[in-house]
Amino acid sequence: MEKLLVTGGAGFIGSEFVRQAVKQGHTVTVIDKLSYAGDMERLKEAEHNFIFHKVDVTDREAVQHVFESGKPDIIIHWAAESHVDRSIVDPSPFLDTNIKGTLVLLEAARHYGIRRFINISTDEVYGELKGEGQFHETTPLNPSSPYSVSKASADMLGRAYHRTYEVPVITVRPSNNYGPWQYPEKLVPVVIWKALHNERVPVYAKGENVREWLFVADCVNAVFEIATNGNPGEIYNVGSGEEKRNIDVVKTILQILGKSEDQIEFVKDRLGHDFRYSLNCHKVREEIGWKAKVLFAEGMEKTVKWYVDHMDWVKRKI
Ligand SMILES: NC(=O)c1ccc[n+]([C@@H]2O[C@H](COP(=O)([O-])OP(=O)(O)OC[C@H]3O[C@@H](n4cnc5c(N)ncnc54)[C@H](O)[C@@H]3O)[C@@H](O)[C@H]2O)c1
């Protein structure tokens, strides 16, 4: 089995990856600085079956030590500051972690050698679609928020390290994830929490912004497939094809919970809010043979049920 080094493994998507990797019998090392968004409770299910280092990815010496001691084959780089609204309030930590942190990891990979470096980017690097159309892997990057600028920089750094130093980097650009264990500052857990507590449910502007909703287990599954079958230097969009307006996502959640749409409160729009993202996923389907399995309706039912059953965890985070 492969030796995997997973950054940000205590986060929302990274922890799903670690739980699946441990189940599959891989040797897993996790590095995570345990920011406000990191939580070892997400990894309880995988306990004792992975090595954990509480390390900041911007700490060059600590990262080098992990590479020397663990000699990983594959790095899956999830660690990031991930919340757009926080990046609007203060971009600095986003530039530090997302750009410098990625640089430190790429340098370590260049120095110590690695079989694959899976650089997790995002659909947000493309900027916004105003109307119809889709982003292809060849679409020029045009990020809007400090978050997406930091991710686009990390994305391009990864590709530069492949081209310049032949570090075997593969770039993955997933769409909007939802599912269990997401930190309750993001739309889905916020709506569930507020709805259950009979509070007003805030929706930006008129809720017309469109995102492509990908169940977290599907995203992780795509990354496993790409790590196994993808080629260095390539970019893969990973989306579900399930485009929804925010207002429809909120209404779906309220309906599952049996709550009234009267709880919805339209609030002032996010600054620079991108209108729509949509990924063309022909390449990942044709070359990797991956396709999302979980339909939005089914994934959202599962997600709402999970939060209802884990309200204690959410309460500790709010
Ligand atoms: N959530 C989505 O919808 C989505 C969509 C596309 C791409 N992505 C990307 O996927 C990755 C994971 O996203 P997420 O939603 O799970 O994020 P998250 O915020 O839930 O988790 C991020 C993890 O990284 C850790 N971390 C933060 N700064 C660190 C640092 N300096 N050193 C080490 N660890 C650090 C945190 O402690 C946390 O465990 C990110 O790269 C994000 O940009 C997310």
The ligand as an SDF file (V2000), in Angstrom:
LIG
                    3D

 44 48  0  0  0  0  0  0  0  0999 V2000
  -15.2130   23.0100    0.9140 N   0  0  0  0  0  0  0  0  0  0  0  0
  -15.3770   23.1680   -0.3990 C   0  0  0  0  0  0  0  0  0  0  0  0
  -16.4890   23.3110   -0.8770 O   0  0  0  0  0  0  0  0  0  0  0  0
  -14.1780   23.1620   -1.3140 C   0  0  0  0  0  0  0  0  0  0  0  0
  -14.3800   23.1990   -2.7000 C   0  0  0  0  0  0  0  0  0  0  0  0
  -13.2680   23.1760   -3.5560 C   0  0  0  0  0  0  0  0  0  0  0  0
  -12.0000   23.1190   -3.0180 C   0  0  0  0  0  0  0  0  0  0  0  0
  -11.8300   23.1020   -1.6600 N   0  0  0  0  0  0  0  0  0  0  0  0
  -10.4620   23.0230   -1.1270 C   0  0  0  0  0  0  0  0  0  0  0  0
  -10.3620   21.7940   -0.4190 O   0  0  0  0  0  0  0  0  0  0  0  0
   -9.4860   21.9340    0.6910 C   0  0  0  0  0  0  0  0  0  0  0  0
  -10.1740   21.5270    1.9660 C   0  0  0  0  0  0  0  0  0  0  0  0
  -11.3210   22.3530    2.1730 O   0  0  0  0  0  0  0  0  0  0  0  0
  -12.2110   22.1880    3.4920 P   0  0  0  0  0  0  0  0  0  0  0  0
  -13.5330   22.7510    3.1750 O   0  0  0  0  0  0  0  0  0  0  0  0
  -12.0850   20.8070    3.9990 O   0  0  0  0  0  0  0  0  0  0  0  0
  -11.4490   23.1920    4.4820 O   0  0  0  0  0  0  0  0  0  0  0  0
  -11.4900   23.2530    6.0700 P   0  0  0  0  0  0  0  0  0  0  0  0
  -11.3730   24.7080    6.4090 O   0  0  0  0  0  0  0  0  0  0  0  0
  -12.6340   22.4920    6.6260 O   0  0  0  0  0  0  0  0  0  0  0  0
  -10.1700   22.4910    6.5240 O   0  0  0  0  0  0  0  0  0  0  0  0
   -8.8900   23.0390    6.3560 C   0  0  0  0  0  0  0  0  0  0  0  0
   -7.9240   22.2670    7.2370 C   0  0  0  0  0  0  0  0  0  0  0  0
   -6.6130   22.8160    7.0200 O   0  0  0  0  0  0  0  0  0  0  0  0
   -5.9980   23.0550    8.2800 C   0  0  0  0  0  0  0  0  0  0  0  0
   -5.0660   24.1840    8.1280 N   0  0  0  0  0  0  0  0  0  0  0  0
   -5.3910   25.4900    7.9190 C   0  0  0  0  0  0  0  0  0  0  0  0
   -4.2560   26.2250    7.8580 N   0  0  0  0  0  0  0  0  0  0  0  0
   -3.2160   25.3550    8.0310 C   0  0  0  0  0  0  0  0  0  0  0  0
   -1.8010   25.5090    8.0640 C   0  0  0  0  0  0  0  0  0  0  0  0
   -1.2330   26.7170    7.9280 N   0  0  0  0  0  0  0  0  0  0  0  0
   -1.0530   24.4150    8.2700 N   0  0  0  0  0  0  0  0  0  0  0  0
   -1.6150   23.1910    8.4260 C   0  0  0  0  0  0  0  0  0  0  0  0
   -2.9390   22.9910    8.4210 N   0  0  0  0  0  0  0  0  0  0  0  0
   -3.7340   24.0650    8.2110 C   0  0  0  0  0  0  0  0  0  0  0  0
   -7.1490   23.3700    9.2290 C   0  0  0  0  0  0  0  0  0  0  0  0
   -6.7660   23.1570   10.5900 O   0  0  0  0  0  0  0  0  0  0  0  0
   -8.2210   22.4040    8.7380 C   0  0  0  0  0  0  0  0  0  0  0  0
   -8.0950   21.1600    9.3690 O   0  0  0  0  0  0  0  0  0  0  0  0
   -9.0080   23.3860    0.6590 C   0  0  0  0  0  0  0  0  0  0  0  0
   -7.7940   23.4300   -0.0250 O   0  0  0  0  0  0  0  0  0  0  0  0
  -10.1000   24.0960   -0.1270 C   0  0  0  0  0  0  0  0  0  0  0  0
   -9.5860   25.2560   -0.7590 O   0  0  0  0  0  0  0  0  0  0  0  0
  -12.8810   23.1240   -0.8050 C   0  0  0  0  0  0  0  0  0  0  0  0
  1  2  1  0
  2  3  2  0
  2  4  1  0
  4  5  1  0
  4 44  2  0
  5  6  2  0
  6  7  1  0
  7  8  2  0
  8  9  1  0
  8 44  1  0
  9 10  1  0
  9 42  1  0
 10 11  1  0
 11 12  1  0
 11 40  1  0
 12 13  1  0
 13 14  1  0
 14 15  2  0
 14 16  1  0
 14 17  1  0
 17 18  1  0
 18 19  2  0
 18 20  1  0
 18 21  1  0
 21 22  1  0
 22 23  1  0
 23 24  1  0
 23 38  1  0
 24 25  1  0
 25 26  1  0
 25 36  1  0
 26 27  1  0
 26 35  1  0
 27 28  2  0
 28 29  1  0
 29 30  1  0
 29 35  2  0
 30 31  1  0
 30 32  2  0
 32 33  1  0
 33 34  2  0
 34 35  1  0
 36 37  1  0
 36 38  1  0
 38 39  1  0
 40 41  1  0
 40 42  1  0
 42 43  1  0
M  CHG  2   8   1  16  -1
M  END
$$$$
